[in-house]
Amino acid sequence: MYRSLVFLMGLLGLLAACGTSPSPPSPSSALKVVTTVSPITSIVESIGGNRVALEGIVPEGVNSHTFSPSPSVARVLAEADLIVLNGLFLEEPSLELAQTNKKAETVILALGDQTIDSDEWKFDFSFPSSQGRPNPHLWPNPMLALRYAELVQEQLTALDPSNAEYYAANLEAFRMRIEELDRGIAASVATVPVQHRKLLTYHDSWAYFADRYGMEVVGAVQPSGFSQPSSREVARLIDQIRDLGLPAVFGSEVFPSDVLEQIAKESGAIFIDGLRDDDLPGSLGEPRHSYLGLMLANMETMIAALGGNTSALAYFDVGPVFEGASNAVYPQ
């Protein structure tokens, strides 16, 4: 921790000495970056800070798997210098629109495709292997989110080398937060009784998270076609929850589910509908409206419901890792 602080202070001192810190570019001259889902927008914002003009295109609270961008988004994509998306088949309509409308020199950065190899893909109830499309939700695993940030920093530096030190300093600050978050989550999971370290959710966003922290995803209610589960599937899930003695099942902020609430009631579990995968908590401009805030809110919801506590995260800072005001635009 001390070495990281010293390194960060050194980078910030170098920025000041070079005279690059006080004067961010105007929005009209800044690198134009377009992103998709809000967690990715937040990660890019953490690295780009006020040196980029950043705009997300997927509104919060919508299904990112089925989101179809409006024609007006084409104009936003056409003006971009860098387009950052998750990849792994998450935003196919947005990717197609980007490929059709972008400038020839504009880079499309698919973070998930460069973070894990195909032999690390995870398949599950919502993302069956028969369809060949893996679970794309890498970012609930903070260490994979850190890899996203590293890829962003590399690409921003390649496109805007005059701000290389600034992007490097922001990445180091973000890395320190992620490492603290990782330790805090591991300590929080350790307070959950071993037999309760199991997740049954509506939409399966937690495969890579569970792999990191020794938890098990035992099921997901939403089928791969984003339809309602069959009566047979509902009955099977009720029996599964009873057999495992799960204290809670988890719905989603984005996917309301009367079916999951029914499953919880009939199995004797508590229904928790506050887990988020790409809908940031709080309002725009608030510290919790960030990737770090998203993960903290999820841990506070999940760990308590499973019988543990998040005291290890009590003082975790979810605020911006960069100095100054951001140019980011989050769609509403």
Steps between C-alpha positions, in 0.01 A plus 500: 500500500780744598692429178185561294446833674857603437471401134177693460641810669800481270281484193291793617818695570622425149172629360536824692864539397410450135224756521239255366278475809322837540351551153278226357404543134170661411220251421521593132868405473504206742515142378141389429424164662169314472410212729208261546385381845543724804758292693729523197428871466601542865822299457596707195416817693733389780792479258415778255386747765465850360736435209230331291150590383315186604146396408313180579226380267316225694254657747502364851212274591467340156588148391848538351465163323200614297568876484457634148662844450291774344610660170627804692768280658655455157602866501667463840692195379601677179674774699687265735877456507465189718203268554518280809262211554492179697496256210440129552176545301342736756432804279463359149262770364724776637810334357339467159395865504852603605665300224268655243528863611842551655788687338754279330765576762274460802596211728240258635623353829313186609618460858366155582645349184848613609460415869430126490569227247230273362611217729409728794147570376223403740168354391192458716121496501467850353795444264504133393800356318270372226461859378875565501467837672662519845386689805633849421476647852869518587495829691339367824843342551704809603827354378353459153370856523857604576609331180232703320657814647848392388378448145332841503817666627708334229262613226459856630877532522543376142245753371598789728866460604521860626287393799675167560617589851151613598341173383772299673445683829125443482551131427728466802243672722226275362720193553545588867123530545436171320756317711338641815156401370624149419634452851181639651274272296709194588483589870124561475433168325700329775237617753224315313433145628661256258171329419348836400770603253267423212319731260169449327417806294257607233755600235835325527753781535717346771688209346842671494443664839417162658810344348717770658358480853424133550125527460273283286231610257241225541246633252341785312131550429518683166537265201742580220222648285415753774152347531323373812605158636268207450288353781735202514803727536327699776418180691858379464637827637265492799617147585863603452471795739330284764759223466791746531340698782580830329406800716449738206454515125592806300304694243629787292455874479469469123292181473188509723378146566172399660601141426814520714302662781258207480789253503642664811164497679430134427851387590521697826785727386510878521459680167757775447447712189784749538794338321634699206716403207506808275271749679715728716364593845420854606441798277730645238774701671483309828811300605308171500402551136817318391637154439652501849167610647324226305720230650473637852119519479484144370718370781293679763189337353634152431718431801244609761226290339722191514577547869831686488616859548696758301691666784820450294355744245366754750750768400538418132514816286275484194571855382693602186865397478593806291516870580256754358164487327421231245369554148312167506139479377292211633177440303182508706 
